[in-house]
């Protein structure tokens, strides 16, 4: 296979995760005096990752939550993300989404926000639809996406120290005691407070990792002999554990409309050009 037939690496960006990460800019101002929180910070952060973290020019796609994105999971479990009450500053931040989407599209970057679908599910579906030999990085601070990690799919987490930002299979195993293939089962047991999922009461990270050791999934536990002592609570709350796994499991079958170009995306505008070239 020649270099001409090898597709560029793919960078899939969790748009909501990156947008809310701009809150870290605080009161910092862009070159034209506009706040970096929101649109300017989004493009500054994205350019920094492209030029500072990625080893090669990549094709770039961005996914945002679509309208009514939580509805399907809340129909299964009403408390899902119900605790997330939008503050005035959150509402102000979300007004940047249409501007960011328009600017990306005008720059030749594919953007997706499928109605009724969360960004994570769109990302998982894009990754699942790619050729099995393509290198993929997923930019996100959401650990739900650890379930996508393989030998060719990595999560790029900019919260981690530079040089350690790529979450690999080895990193997941070393830090949590489970593999990415077990991630959904592990999180079903320990919970995810950010999404309002409590997990199995009384089961912590160590116990969850112990009962899943060796590649076990939830369905392997009933006949495993592992759920003794504290771990008996898993059987006492078995239906909840299965429900939580359903909530956490990423959808990989959505038709988001993604068609790969196979080549690197156009260069992004920097914050110095946003005002003059895009009228921001």
N, C-alpha and C positions, 0 to 999 in steps of 0.2 A: 504494500500500500504506500503510495507516495504522499508527500506532505500536502499536496493539493486536494487529496481526497479525505484527509483527516479533519473532522470538524473542529472548530475552535472550542475551547472549554465554554461551558455554559454557567453564567452567574444568575441565579434566581433570587430576587430580593423580596423579602417580606416587607412590603411597603408600610404597613401600620407599625411594625416594630421599629423600622428606621425613623419614621416620623416622630414617634414618641421618644425615641432616643435623642432627638434634638433638644429636648428639655434640658439636657446636660450642658447646653451652651449658656444657660442662664441669661444674663443681661448682655452678652456679647453682641456686638453690632456688625452687620455686613459692611462692605466698603462704601455702600451708598447710604449708610445710616439706618437701614432697616434691621429689625431683630433677626438674629440667626436662628432662633427657635421657629420651626416651621419650614417654609419653602427653601430659604437660603441655606439653612443648616442641613436639610435633606440632601441638597446637591453637593454641598461641601463634604459631607460624610460619605456620600456615595463615591465621589471622585477620590477621596482619600483611600478608600478600600480598593478601588480599581487600580490605582497607581502604587499603593503601598503594600497591599496584601496579596494581590493576584500575581502569579508568576508569568502569565501570558495574556495577550489580548483576548478578550472573551466576548461571546454573545451575551447580551444583557436583556433580561425580562423582569418586570416588576408586577407583583400581585397585591392588590388591596382587598379588604373585606368588601363584599357586595352588599346591596341593600337587603335588610332583614337577614343578615348572615347567621344570626344565632337561633333563628326560629326552629329549625329542625331539631337541634339538640335540646332546646328548651321545651319542645313538645315531649321529649323523652324524660326530661328531668328539669322542672321549672327553675330550681336554684342555679342552674348553669349560668355563670357570669351575671346573675341577677344583682349581685352586690356591687357591681361596677356602676356607680352613679356618676354621671358626667359632671365634672366641675366646670365652672365658667372658662377656666384656662384650657380644659380639654375641648370644649366646644369651639373656642377660638382656634385651637390647633387644627381641628378637623376641617376648618374652612380652607386650609391649605391644600387639601387633597385634590379638588378639581384643578387648581392651578398647577400642582405638581404633575398631574396626569397630562394636562394639556402641553406643558413644557416638555415632558418626556416624549410624547407623541410627535411634537414638532421637531424634536431632535432625532427622530427615527428609532425610538426605543418602544418596544411592545409593552403595553400595560393592560392588565386584566383586573376586572372587578365584577365577577359573575354574580348576578342577583341570587340571593338565597344561599350563598356559599362563603365560608370564611376563607381568608387568604391562605391559611395553612393547607386547606384541602385543595385549593387551586395549585399551590406549589407542589404538593404531593402528586397530583395528577399530571402536572407538567413533567416532573421527574420520572414518573412511572412510564410515560409515553415516549421517553427518549431511548435512543439506541443503547444497548447494554454496555457498549465500550466507551461511551462518551464521559469525559470528566466533567463533574458538576460540583459547583459550590453553592450553598444556600445561605444567604446573609440573613441572619435572624438572631434575636436574643431570646427567642421562645424555645424552651427545651423540648416541647412537643415534637419538634422537627428532628430530634435525635433519632427518632424511629426510622428516618430515611437514610441514615449513615450506612455506607458500605465501603468496600475498598475503592470505589470510584466516586462516591457521593460524600462530600464533607459539609459540615455546617461551619460557617464563618461567623464567629461571635466576637465582635469588636470590643466587648467588655473584658475579654481576656487579654493578658499581656501580649505585646507585639512579639511575634515569633512563636506564640502558642495559641493563636487565634483559631486555628483549624481544629475542629472537634472530629476526631477519627474514631474508628471502632475501638482502638486501644485506649483512647482517652475515656470513652464512655465506660469501658470495663474497669479501668483503673480507678475512676472516681466514684462509680456507683455499684460496682460488683455485678453488673449485668451487661449483656450485649445489646446493641441497638434493636435486634430482632425481638428482644424481651422488653423493650422500653415501655410499650403500652401496658403490658401486664404489671410491670413494676410500679408504674405510676397509678394504676388502678388500685394497688394495695396501699401505697403511701399517700396518695392524694395529690391534688394540685390546688392550693389555696387561691392562686391567681384566677382560676376558672370556677371557683366555688365548688370544687369536687373534694369531699372530705377524706376519701379513701376509707380503708377498713379501720375502724376505731381500735386503737391499741397496737397497730402494726406500724413499726418504724422502718427506717431504711435498712438497718442491719438485718432485721427479721425477714423483710421482703427479699433482700439479696440472698439470704441463706436458703429460703424455701425454693427460690428459682435457680439456684446454682446448678451449673451443668447444662444449661439450655432449656430448663423446664418452663412451661407456660401454665396458665391457670388450669387448663383442662387436664394437665398432667398431675395436679396436686392430690385429687381425691384418693388415688391408689398409691401415693408415693411414700406414705409413712412419715412425711416431713412435718405435717401440721399438728405438732404436739405442743404442749405447754402453751405459751403465749400465742403461738401460731394457730391454735384451735379457733381463734376468733375469725379466721378467714372463712371457715365453714359456717360459723354462726351468722356471718354476714355475706354468705356466698352470692346471693342474688344481687346484692349491692355491688360486690366486686365485679361481677359480669357486666352490670349496667355501667359502672364507671369506665370499664374498658371500652365499651361501645361508644361512650362519649368522647374518650380520649383518642380512639383510633382515627387516623387520618383517612379521608376518602381519597382514593387513587383512580377513580373511574369517571371524573368529571370531564366533559367536553368543553374546555375553556376557550377553544378556538386557536390554541397555540400551534403555529407552524414554524419550525426552525429555519433560519436562513443558513445555518452552518458556518457562517463567518462572523468575524468580530463586529460588534455594533459601532455606530459612529461615536466619535468623541463627545463626551458630555460637555455642556457649557459650565464654566466656572462661575463663581459668585460675582466676579467682575463684569461678566457678560449678561447676566440675567436681566438687569435693568435696561440695558441699551438694546439688546437683541430680542428680548421676550416681553418687554414692557412691564416688568414686575416692580 
